Amino acid sequence: MRAMSPLLLASIGDLYREGIVDTQRESQFFFFAAFLLTFAFIRTSAHMIRAQVSWWPGNVSVGGLHIHHLGWGILLLLIFGWVGVALHPGDPWREIAAILFGVGTGLTLDEFALWLNLKDVYWSKEGRRSIDAVIIAVAFTGLVMVGFRGLIDAADDVEAVVFAVAGAIGGLGIVMAFVNAAKEKFGMAILSILIPVAGFPGAVRLGKPHSVWAKLFYQHHQLERSEARFSCSRGEPFWKRGGELRGRFRRPRPAGAGRSAQN
């Protein structure tokens, strides 16, 4: 166990350096930690005071007036919020301001129900809203500090992948267009620019016998197959084969359909 302790501390230190220091999120981390610790401390303190633990300090009062820790939290928020916005302090004062701002946030949200209802409902049913407010604040702060940055990084990675895939598909469409044009399939070449995948069938099938592709790559048997394939109307441009193409998709009429209609 003693041997593992230095290794464990070193691993935690490496995680902190890689996840917090290298990503320049120290101020966010200090705020988050101070906020959580302050809330845990002040909530424990309130329970100790209510239980009337003799050795635990009681409530803070001035002239018989009970000062809620909400007031101290508001003062801290005002002071160090102004320091962070107006002065833009450098290290280490920025981290110190973040810690004290987190302390003020914890003190203030612990009595969220008080400033929401304008009466002391700390131990009543309405006081549960303070817990709810802290849970929401913790979730939001954790999302901003860790999750939102992770989502941005993931979005950047996805964006790079999307651009790479789109570029590859676009390049494929250009290649398909050149191949179809070289095979004198100009309609498929145009379609390949718009829909790259649609040009693939035309690119892998036989080209016309007098095309550039046939002159460069076809041997005797391939050339004979090409001449046989395009000997009829297939050799004409697609816009001149409208009747043939319509005939392929026209549904044949049942025998005797016209005769029965006349009867």
matplotlib code that plots the C-alpha trace (Angstrom):
import matplotlib.pyplot as plt

x = [0.0, 2.8, 4.4, 1.2, 0.5, 3.3, 2.1, -1.5, -0.5, 1.6, -1.3, -3.7, -1.1, -0.8, -4.6, -4.8, -2.0, -3.4, -7.1, -6.9, -3.5, -2.8, -6.4, -6.2, -9.1, -7.5, -9.8, -12.9, -11.7, -10.9, -14.3, -16.0, -14.1, -14.6, -18.3, -18.8, -16.7, -18.3, -21.8, -20.9, -19.3, -22.1, -24.8, -22.9, -22.5, -26.2, -27.0, -24.5, -26.0, -29.5, -28.3, -26.9, -23.4, -21.7, -18.2, -19.4, -19.6, -23.2, -24.9, -23.2, -25.2, -24.6, -26.5, -28.9, -29.5, -28.8, -26.7, -27.5, -24.6, -26.5, -25.3, -21.6, -22.0, -23.5, -20.6, -18.1, -19.9, -20.0, -16.4, -14.7, -17.2, -16.1, -12.4, -12.7, -14.6, -13.0, -9.4, -8.7, -6.0, -3.2, -1.9, -2.2, -4.8, -7.2, -7.3, -7.7, -10.6, -12.1, -11.9, -13.5, -16.2, -16.9, -17.1, -19.6, -21.6, -21.8, -22.9, -25.5, -27.1, -27.3, -30.0, -31.6, -35.0, -34.6, -34.1, -36.7, -39.4, -38.2, -38.5, -36.5, -37.6, -34.3, -35.7, -39.2, -40.4, -39.7, -36.1, -35.6, -35.4, -31.9, -30.8, -32.4, -30.6, -27.2, -27.8, -28.6, -25.6, -23.3, -24.6, -24.3, -20.8, -19.6, -21.0, -19.2, -16.0, -15.8, -18.7, -19.1, -15.4, -15.6, -18.5, -16.6, -13.6, -15.9, -17.6, -14.2, -13.3, -16.7, -16.3, -12.9, -14.3, -17.3, -15.1, -12.8, -15.7, -17.3, -14.0, -13.5, -17.1, -16.6, -13.3, -14.9, -17.7, -15.1, -13.3, -16.6, -17.4, -14.1, -14.4, -18.0, -17.1, -14.1, -16.6, -18.9, -21.6, -22.1, -25.4, -23.8, -20.8, -23.1, -25.0, -21.7, -21.0, -24.4, -24.6, -21.1, -22.4, -24.9, -22.0, -20.4, -22.5, -21.7, -18.0, -17.6, -19.6, -18.5, -17.8, -18.8, -16.5, -15.4, -14.7, -11.4, -11.6, -12.1, -9.1, -6.8, -7.8, -9.9, -8.4, -10.0, -12.5, -13.6, -13.9, -16.1, -18.3, -18.6, -19.6, -22.2, -23.6, -23.9, -24.7, -28.4, -29.9, -27.7, -25.0, -27.1, -27.0, -29.5, -31.6, -32.3, -33.5, -36.4, -39.0, -36.9, -36.4, -40.1, -41.0, -38.9, -40.8, -44.3, -46.4, -47.8, -51.6, -53.4, -54.6, -58.2, -58.2, -59.1, -61.7, -63.4, -63.5, -65.2, -67.8]
y = [0.0, 2.4, 1.7, 2.3, 5.7, 7.6, 5.9, 6.9, 10.5, 10.6, 9.3, 11.9, 14.6, 13.5, 13.5, 17.0, 18.3, 16.8, 17.6, 20.9, 22.6, 21.8, 22.8, 26.1, 25.3, 25.9, 28.8, 26.8, 23.9, 26.0, 27.7, 24.3, 22.8, 25.8, 25.9, 22.2, 22.3, 25.5, 24.1, 20.9, 22.8, 25.4, 22.7, 20.6, 23.7, 24.4, 20.8, 21.1, 24.4, 23.0, 20.0, 22.4, 20.8, 22.5, 22.8, 24.1, 27.9, 29.2, 31.7, 35.0, 37.9, 41.6, 43.5, 40.7, 40.5, 37.1, 37.5, 34.7, 33.3, 34.4, 38.0, 36.9, 35.1, 38.1, 40.3, 37.8, 37.5, 41.3, 41.9, 39.1, 39.2, 42.9, 41.9, 39.2, 41.5, 44.9, 44.1, 40.8, 39.8, 37.5, 34.4, 33.6, 36.3, 35.0, 31.6, 33.2, 35.3, 32.1, 30.3, 33.2, 33.6, 29.9, 30.3, 33.1, 31.0, 28.1, 30.4, 32.2, 29.1, 27.3, 29.8, 30.1, 29.4, 32.4, 34.9, 33.2, 33.3, 36.3, 34.5, 31.9, 28.5, 26.8, 23.8, 23.7, 22.0, 25.1, 24.9, 21.9, 24.4, 25.4, 21.8, 21.8, 25.0, 23.7, 20.5, 22.5, 24.8, 21.8, 20.1, 23.2, 24.1, 20.5, 20.6, 23.8, 22.8, 19.2, 18.1, 21.2, 21.3, 17.6, 18.2, 21.0, 18.7, 15.9, 18.3, 19.4, 15.7, 15.0, 18.1, 17.0, 13.5, 15.0, 17.3, 14.3, 12.1, 14.9, 15.6, 11.9, 11.6, 14.8, 13.5, 10.1, 12.0, 13.8, 10.6, 8.9, 11.9, 11.7, 7.9, 8.2, 11.1, 9.0, 6.2, 8.8, 8.4, 12.1, 11.9, 9.7, 12.1, 15.0, 12.9, 11.8, 15.5, 15.9, 12.4, 10.7, 7.2, 7.3, 7.4, 4.2, 1.8, 3.6, 3.9, 0.1, -1.0, -1.1, 2.1, 2.9, 1.4, 4.7, 6.4, 7.5, 4.8, 2.1, 3.2, 3.4, 0.3, -2.2, -5.3, -7.2, -9.2, -6.2, -4.0, -6.7, -6.8, -3.0, -3.0, -5.7, -3.8, -0.4, -1.6, -0.6, 2.5, 2.2, 3.9, 7.1, 9.9, 9.4, 12.4, 10.8, 7.5, 9.0, 6.7, 3.6, 4.7, 5.5, 2.1, 0.4, 1.9, 1.8, -0.9, -3.3, -3.3, -6.5, -8.3, -7.4, -4.4, -1.9, -4.2, -4.7, -1.0, -0.4, -3.1]
z = [0.0, 0.8, -2.5, -4.4, -2.7, -4.7, -7.9, -7.2, -6.4, -9.6, -11.7, -10.2, -10.8, -14.4, -14.9, -13.3, -15.5, -18.7, -18.0, -16.2, -16.6, -20.2, -21.2, -19.2, -17.0, -13.6, -12.7, -13.6, -11.6, -8.5, -8.7, -9.0, -6.1, -3.9, -4.7, -3.8, -0.6, 0.6, 0.1, 1.9, 4.8, 5.3, 5.0, 7.6, 9.8, 9.7, 10.8, 13.6, 14.8, 14.7, 16.7, 19.2, 19.2, 22.1, 20.6, 17.2, 16.7, 16.5, 14.2, 13.4, 15.0, 15.1, 17.8, 18.2, 14.4, 12.8, 9.7, 7.2, 5.3, 2.2, 3.0, 3.1, -0.1, -1.8, -0.7, -2.0, -5.3, -5.7, -4.8, -6.7, -9.6, -10.0, -9.7, -12.4, -14.8, -14.2, -13.3, -15.2, -12.7, -13.7, -12.1, -9.2, -8.4, -11.0, -9.3, -5.9, -7.2, -8.7, -5.4, -3.4, -6.1, -5.7, -1.9, -2.4, -4.8, -2.4, 0.5, -1.7, -3.3, 0.0, 0.9, -2.5, -1.0, 1.3, -1.4, -3.5, -0.9, 1.0, 4.3, 6.3, 5.0, 5.4, 7.3, 5.7, 2.6, 0.5, 1.6, -0.7, -3.5, -2.3, -2.8, -6.3, -7.2, -6.1, -8.1, -11.2, -10.7, -10.2, -13.3, -15.4, -14.1, -14.6, -18.2, -19.0, -17.4, -18.7, -20.8, -23.0, -23.8, -24.6, -26.9, -28.6, -29.1, -30.3, -32.7, -34.1, -34.6, -36.2, -38.4, -39.6, -40.4, -42.2, -44.3, -45.0, -46.1, -48.1, -49.8, -50.6, -52.0, -54.0, -55.4, -56.2, -58.1, -60.2, -61.0, -61.9, -64.1, -66.0, -66.5, -67.7, -70.0, -71.4, -72.1, -73.9, -71.2, -70.8, -69.0, -66.3, -66.2, -65.3, -62.8, -61.2, -60.3, -58.6, -57.1, -57.0, -56.2, -59.1, -61.6, -60.4, -62.5, -65.7, -64.8, -64.3, -67.3, -70.9, -72.7, -76.2, -78.9, -80.4, -77.0, -75.7, -73.0, -75.5, -77.6, -74.6, -72.7, -74.7, -76.3, -79.2, -77.1, -75.0, -78.1, -79.8, -76.7, -76.7, -80.4, -79.8, -76.8, -78.5, -82.0, -81.7, -80.2, -77.1, -79.0, -79.3, -76.7, -73.9, -74.9, -78.3, -76.7, -74.9, -76.5, -75.7, -72.1, -71.6, -73.1, -70.4, -67.6, -69.3, -67.7, -70.4, -70.7, -70.1, -73.2, -74.0, -71.6, -74.4, -75.9, -72.5, -72.0, -75.3, -74.5]

ax = plt.figure().add_subplot(projection="3d")
ax.plot(x, y, z, "-o")
ax.set_aspect("equal")
plt.show()
